Amino acid sequence: MPSFLNGDYSKYPEVIRETFPYIAGETCQLRQAWAVYHRLFMDDQRLTAIMGERLGRLLGLLQTTNQDAMLLSISRLTDKDSRSQPNLSVWCLEQAVPFAKSPEFQNRVRQSLDSIWSVADNIRKHRHKRIAHFDRNVSLKKEPLPKVPVAEIRALIEMIEGYLNKLAERRGEVTAEVTTAQPLSETQQNTLGEQLRRAVGRRVTVALKVDPDLLGGMIVKVGSRMIDGSLKSRLHRLQLAMKGVG
């Protein structure tokens, strides 16, 4: 089942009021999976080397499993309805477009959907030929398997987030992705939400994630803006500063 993002969706058109929290929740989970993948296999080569020494071939399996999970999530989020079933994907939210008063907004939403569909086509083909099925011609090496660059995964995540933010902003709110080293209490969540509302100047839906590697503090991402106030980041900056001493 897809993840659910808690929030106040009473201002959303009724036709997407039930589906939006699930699509937003699954997108947040996708972003978290990307953060883990980037941390383990891209951000810190020393960490990757250490894990390779300890895990051996299991590290490759872990990398493939993590990547497959992201490909599967993107495919599900971008699948159109099939003849046999309606799908819970970004296309569900297109039902809200007729409620927009601005033709310009309607065009921007449809352009975003078309771009997402086009860019995700290669990922859906990969899913269909290797993850969901064993494509005979690919398995027998008569046809190549569509390759998915890591940059393409990142681009799709950002495009889907941008699409959801368009709809959220139209309702007078934005989504803030907050990553902390430890889970926040309900009181802390409410305080953080109020502080973000004052800073942004509109209602904020807070998507919380936990990453113990941060050690302390938090990372806040609102749209394209990100504030890294984690202890890990501070220690890294201190380490860089110390290298220049002496």
N, C-alpha and C positions, 0 to 999 in steps of 0.2 A: 504494500500500500504506500502511496506517496506521503511525504511528510506534510504536516500542517503548521502554518505560521499563525500564531495567535495575534489578534489585533481587532480593532473596531472597524468593521466593514459595512456599517449601517448606511454610510453615504454612497456606497457603490450601487450601480443599477442592480435591480433584483436578479436579472438574468445571469450575472456573474458573481453574485454574492456568495454562493456556495463553492464555486470552483476556484476563485482567485486565491483563497488562503492555501489551498493544496498546491497550486502551481507555483506560488511564491515560496512555499515551504520546500518544495522539491528543488527549486532554483537555489535556495540557501544551502541545502545539502550538497548540491553540485558544486557550489563555490567552496564549501568546506573540503570536499574531496580534492578539488584543485589545489587548495592550500596545502593539504597533506602531501600530494604528489610533488608539488613544487618544492616543498621543504625537504623531502626525502631524496629526490632524484635530480633537482636542478639548482637549488639555492646554495647548498653547502656540499661541495665535492669531497671535503674531508669526512663529513658524516656519511656520505654514500660509500666511500672507500672502507670506512670502519665497518659499516653494516655488511658490505660485501665480504669482508674477511670473516665475519662471525656467522653470516647466514649462507654464504656460498650461493648455490643455485636457487635457493629459496628467495633470494632478493629479486631475481629476475621474475619469478612467479608472482611475488608481491607487486612488482611494478606492472606486470601484465594485468593482474586482477584489478588493481586500482584504475588503470587506464580503461579497461573494459567496462567498469562500473560507470565511469564518466561518459563513455560512448553510448551506453545503454540509456542512461538518464537523459542525455541530449536527444537521442532518438525518440524516446517516449514524450519528451516535452515538445517536440516539433512534429510528431505524427499527426496527419489529418485523419478524419474519421474514415473507417473502412466500410465496405459493404455490409459486413457482419456485425459491426459494433461502433458506437461512438467512443472517441478517445478523450481522455483528460489531458489536454495540451494547451499550448498558447493560442491555438485556433479557437478554443472555447470562448476566449475573451473578446473575440471579434464581434460577439453578440452585443457588446456594449457600444459599439461604434455608432449605431443609429441614434443613440441618446445624446451624442455630442452635438452641440449647437454650431460649432465651427467646422465648415467643410475642410479647412486647412488641417485641423486636428485629425479628421477622418482620413485624409490623404496620408498624413505622417504615420498613422497607425498601420494602415494597409501597406505602406512602403516598408515599414519595419518588419512586418510579417513576411512580405515577399523576400526581403533580404535574408531573414532567418531561414526560410525554407530553402533558398538557393544555396546558401553557404553550408547548411546542414546536410545537403543531399549526399555528399561523399561519405559522411559519417553514417547516415542511414543505410547506404549501400554496404558499407563495411559490416555494420551490425547484421544486416540481412544475409550476407554471404558467409560470415564466420561465427557470429555469436548466436543468432537465432536459428541458423541452419548450417548444414555442411554443404556449401555449394559444390556440386560435383566437379564442374570444370576447374574451379579454383583448387579444390582438394587434389585433383589429378594434375595440377599445374599446367592446364591447358589455357587458363586465363589468369591474369595477375589479380591479386587481391587489392582493392582500392586502399591506398595508404592514407593515413590521417596524421598530418603534422601536428605536433603538440601546440604550435601557435594557433592552429585552426580551432582546437578545443577551447583555448583561452578566448579567442575572438567570439565564439558562439556564446560562451557564458556571459561576456560583456554585452553582447547584442540582446540576449534574452533579458538580462537585468535592465538594460536601457528601455526595452519595450514595456516591461512591468512598471518602471518608474514613470513612463509617459502616462499610463493609466492612473497611477497613484497620484501624480501631480495634478491631474485633471480633477481629482476629487479633493484637492486642497491638502494633500499630505505627501510625505516622502518616506522612504524606507531607509533606516540606518542599520548597517551591519556592524555589530559590536562584538569584538572578540576579546575575552578576558582569560586570565590564567586560572581562575576559579569561578564556579557558578555564583551568580549574584542572588541575593535574597530578594523577596518580593518588594521589600521596602527600597532596596538599592535600585531595582529595576524601575520602580515608579519615579524615584528621584532622578535617575538618569534620563528617563523619558521626558520629564518636565524640563530638565536642563537643555536637552537637545531641542525641544520645542521652542524654547526661548532663543536659543542660538540660531536656529534655522528660520524661525518666524512663521512656522506652520505646524500642523499636526505631524507627528512622527510615529511610524510603526517600527519598533525595535526588534531586529532579528538577532538573537543572542547565540554566540558560539563559545566554546571553551577550548583553549589551547594551552596546556600546562607548560609548553616550551617558552611561553612569554615571560614566565617567572613572576611577573607582577604587572600592574597597570593595565592598559587596554589599548586596542586599536579600533578606531571609529571610521567607518567608510560611509559617506553620504553621496550618492551619485558618483561623480568622478573625483570627489575630494576625499582625501584620507588623512587622518591624524594618527600618527604612531606614537603613543605615549607609553609603550611597554617598557618594562625594566630591561628586557633583552636588548631592545634597540638602544636604550641609553648606555648599557654596558658596551655595546658594539661601537658606539660613537666615542666612548671614553677610550676604548682600546685603540681606535684609529688615531685619536689625539695623542696618546702616549707614545705611539710609534714615532711621532715627530719630535719627541723630547730628547735632547742630548744629541 
